[in-house]
Amino acid sequence: MKICIIGPSKYFFSGISAHTIFLANTLSRNQHRISVILLRKLVPRFLYPGKAHVNKGNYLMNLDDGIDVYDGMDWNSPLSWFRAYRFLKRHMPDALIMLWWTSSVAHTQLFLALANRLRIGAKLILEMHETVDPLEESILPIRLYSRIMGKLLMRNADAFTVHSTSVRSQIAQIYNIKADRISVKPFGIYDGYQRDCDKELTKAKLGIEEKYVILNFGSIRKYKGVSYLVEAFSALPESIAQDSRLVIAGEDWGEAAELEKAIQSSPFSHKITLNSHFIPDETVPEYFSAAEVVALPYLRSSGSGVANIAMTYGKPIITSELETMKEILGGYQGAIFTPIGDSAAIKEKLIQVYDKLKTGKLITFDPPPDTWTKVAKQYEGIIKKLKDKT
């Protein structure tokens, strides 16, 4: 099949950029003819919380040779939109897979959806990575814009995919979509980040001397619940805390100042490392290699690329018992769930992992097998079903 994937470029790099690359490469390796349209400049740079890393850094993942790429569409350049349309018309795909995660790109996505409807005729599948972004949801004008543009875009879609049944229910309710049009698909693990690193050398490079390393990774945002992890760490028995290092690594999206106050008030503040900046791709394997456990105390979630990296390293994952996280980590033996926002429960799970580590046993788990193959097969089935209807 001829399939065009539409997602963000590396210019504003994020987990969605990585997902776009993994998805395109997998479908290409399954012998489909893949083209990619990349959304390059997403918003005015000064408005982007992660503006410090825009268009910077080397990345571990690249699109495979043989995939034709248009890079890319800019939010403020109708000329770039027209060129994307010409690229689309040249390839005349059977299906478009368009990633939705923020309303900031809704106008460019809607342009492509309408161009497709009027001139191309490909089946349009929206892969929903968010219902509404939490930051956008908190600002009334943007929330209204997101709902309106989202509904316009979704009227032009033939099918939808999500990563959990709970998100399917939310999407169906918010956008008035029949649930049978929304497929729940696996979230492919980000095995492209897996690298063999010497644990002790990596810890030394990161300046870590402690035996027990607890990692929280990803952008620092309020809904990630990192303050509950700091509270849990602060309540550890002193004998464990002195042998531990809490590493919080990720780009600040406006919450680091409040988090710093919580760290400073901790009795074990000297045992907490806060790297509140963009973590370059090439150093991601170092953090996961050094960690004994990954703690993700989310207050809400539509998916987690961080959990999928952690699974490639076989790490125990302490996370909130959100329906989405339970589905993403379903079948992974290293998943440890706690009530949402319960620092006491997080503390107990941290102690349990430490006690196992103290026995000298290597705590590691097998990652789920063939996740991207399953994703590809599901998309093949969805596209075939849509084509058979016509």
N, C-alpha and C positions, 0 to 999 in steps of 0.2 A: 504494500500500500504506500501511497504518497501521503506523508503526514508533515504538517508544519507546526512547530511548537513556538509559542509566543511567551516570552518571559523576560526577566530583567538581565541586563548585562553585568559585567564585572565593574562597570564604572561606579555604580552605587552597590557595591558588593554586599550580599547577605546570604542567608541560608537558602532563600528562594533562587538566587543566582546559581548556587551549587545544585539545587534540585533540578533546575532547567538543564544543566549540563548532564547530570546523571541520566535523566529521562531521555534526552536526545540520543546520547551514546548508546543506551540500552536498546532503544528501538532501532537504531541504525545497525547495531550488531545482530539484530534479529532479521536482518536483510530487508528492512523497509527503506524506502527512499525518503530521507529526512532532510528538511530544511528548517532553519531557525530564524525568527525575527526577534531581535533583542531590543528591549526598551532601554535606552541609554541614559539620558538625562531625565530623571523622574520628576523632580520639583526644582524650584530655585534653590541653589546650593545653600544659601544662608538660612533657609528654613529647615534644612535637614538636620536632625539631632546628631547624626554621625558624620557631619561635614568634614571633620579632620581627616578621615581616611578616603574621601571620595577620589577616585581615579588614582589610588596609590596601592602599592603592594604587589607581591608576586603570589600567584595562586597555584595550588597543587593540582587543580583540575582544569582540563581544557576540553573543548569539543573535539571529537575525533576528526582526523583527516577524511575528506569525502563528504562531510556535512556542509552544505552551502549555507552561508550565514549573511544576514543583513544586520549590520551593527552601526547605527541603530536609529531608533525613533526617539526624538527629543520632545519634551512636553510643550516647547514653545516654537517648534519648527514645522509648520504645515508642509514645507518642501520635503522634510524627512518622512512625513506620513505618506505623501504621494509616492516617494521612492519605495517605501515599504509595500504599498499597494502594487506597484509595478513588479516588485520581487515576487509577491504572492501570485500575481497573474501569470508570471513566467513559469512558476512551478505548478500551478493548477492542482493543488493537493486534493486528496479525497477527504481529508479531515484536518481540522485545526484543533490543537490542544492549547488553550489559553489559560495561563495561571492568573488567578485573582487573589490579591493579598492586601491591596490598598486602593482607595478611591482616587489617589493622586494621579493614577495612570488611566482612570476610567475613560477620559475623553479620547485618548489615543486608542484604547482597546475598542471603544464604541465605533470609532472611525473604521477600524479594520473589520469589525463585525458587520457593519452596514455595507462596506465595500464587498465583503464576502457574500452577503445575502443578495446584493444586486448584480454582481459581476462574476463571482467565482462558483458559488454553489456548493462549497465544501461543508461537511457536517461539523458544527462547532460544539466542542466540549469545553466547558469551563471547569478547571480544577481549582476548587475553593480551598485556599490555605487560611482564610479568615472569614468570619461572618462580617464583622466590622472591626477595624483596627481599634484597640483600646484608646489610643491617643485621639484618633479621629472621633470616636464615640463621645469623648468628654467635651468636645467643642461643638456647640449647637449648630452653627452654620455648616460646618464640615460634616456633621452627622446627617443633616438633612440632604446635603449634596450627595453624600455617599449612598444614602438610601435611594434617592431619585436616579442617580446615574447607574447604580447597581441594578435597579429594576429594569431600566432601559436596556442595559447590556444583556441581562438575563432573558429578556423577551426574544432576543435573537439567537439564543443558544438552543441546541437540540438535546443536550444531555449535560449532566453535572457529575463531578466526582468529589468525594471528601475522604477524610482519613478516619472517621469514626461515626457510629450511628448517632451519637449525641449531637455532633455537628450537623449531620443530615437533618435532624429534627429542627435545629435552630435555623438552618438555611431555609427549610420548607416553610417555617412560620414567618420569618422576617421578610422573605421575598415572595411569599405566596406561590411556592412551587410544589407541584405534586411530588410526594416522596418517592414514587416509583420511577421518577426521572433522575433520581440522584443515586449513584452507585457508591458504595463504600469500598475503597481500594486500600491495599497495603501501603505503608510508608516505607519506601526502600531505604535500607540503612546506608549511611554515608561511608562505605568501606574505602573510598578513595583517600580518606584521611589516615588510614591505617599504615603505620610505619614501625619497623623494628627499632626500638631505641633502648640503649642500656639504661636501666632504671636509675642506678646510683649516679651515673654520669649526668643524666638528665636532671635529677634532683639538685646536684651540685651546680649545674648551669643556671638553674632557677633560684639558687640561693636557699635551698631547703635542706635542713639537717634532720628534721623530725622523721620518725618512722611512719607515723599515721598521717597521711595527706588526704584531706577532704577537699574536693574540687567543686566549686560552683562556676559554671562557664556560660557565657552568652551575654547579650546586651543587658545592661542594668536598667530594668524598668519595674515600676511598682508592682505590677501583676505577677512578676517572677517570684515574689515572696522572700527575697533574700534576707530581709530583716528578721524573719522567723528563724532562719538558719543561724544568723549571728546570735540571736537569743538562745537557741539550743546549744550552740557551741559554748557560750558564756556560762551555761549551767552544768557543763560536764564536770565530773569529779576532777580535782586538781591534778591527781596522778595521771589521768588520761590526757587532760589538756596540755600538760607539760611535755607530753610525748607526741603532740599533734600539731598540725599546721593546717589552718583553714585558708584556702586560696580562692579568692573571688576574682575572676578574670573575665573582663568583657567591657565593651564600649558603654560609656555613660550616656543614657538618654534622659538626663535631667534628674536622676535620683541619687547620684553618688554623694552629694553633700549631706543629705539626710542619713545615708548609710554610714558615712564617715563618723557622724555623731554617735550612732549606735555602736560602732566599733570602738571609739574612744572611751565610751562608758563601760566597755566590757572589762572584767578583771583579767582577761587573757588577750587584751588588745595586741600585746607584743607577739602573739601567736597567730595573728590574722594578717594576711597579705591581701591588699586591695589593688589590683591592676585595672583601674577604670579607664582603659583606653582600648582602641581597636587592636585586637590580637591578630598579627599577620598569619596568613595561612600556613606558612612554613613552620611556625612555632606551635601550631595546634597539637601535633603529635606529642610534643614535649610535655604539655600540660596533662594529657590523658595518660601518657606513659608513667608520669610521676605519681599520679593519683592512686589511692587505695579504694576510694569510693567517690561516686559522683552524686551530689545532692541537688535536687531540683524541686524546691518546695513551692511550685506554682500555685497561684490562686485561681487561675483560669488557663486554658490551653486549647488550641485547635490543632496542635501537633508540636513536635519538638525535634528539630534537627540535632540538638545537643544529645538527647537521649539516644539517637541513632548512631552518633559517633561513639558514645560510651559503650554501646552494645558491640561495636566492632572490636573494641579493646577488652570485651568480656568483663567489664567492671560492674560491681554491685551499684544499683541505682536506687537511691532513696528519693521518692517523689510523692506528691499528693495523690490521693485516691480519686482523682477526677476521672470521669468516664473515658475521656479521650486518652489519657495516659494509660489507663488499664487496657484499652484496646491496642494502643501502640506497642505496649510491652507485654501483651498477651502471649504466653508461651515462653517468655524469657525468664529463665530460672533466677536471674540476678535481680529481678524487680522487687523492691521493698516499698510498701505503701503506708502512708500515714494520713490521718485526717487533715483536711485543708486548714492551714493556718495554725497548726497545733505544734508549738515549739517543744513542748514536753515530750510528745511522741517522737519527734525528730531526734531529740537528745537520746531517747532510749534506743532507737535504731542505730545511731552512731556508736553507742556503747556496745551493742550487740556485734556490729562489724568489727570493732576494735578487739573485743574478746576473742573472736574467731582468728583475727590476725595474730593475736598474742600466742596462739597455739603453734604458730610456725607454718600453718598450712597456707598454700597459695590460693587466694580467693579469686577465682576466675570462672567465667561461664561461657558456653558456646553461643555465638550470635545466631540469630535466625538465618537459615540457609536460603539462598536464591530469591531474595526479596525483590530485586529489580526484575528478575525473570517473571515473577508473579505479576508485577505491575504491568509489564509489557503484554503478557497474555490477556490480562483483564482489559486493557485498552483495545487490543485486537478484537476481543469479543464484543465490546461496546460499539466499535466502529462498524463491524460486520452487521450487527443487529440494526444499526441506524441505516446502513445502506440497503439492507434487505427490505426495509419498510417503504423505500421509495420505488 
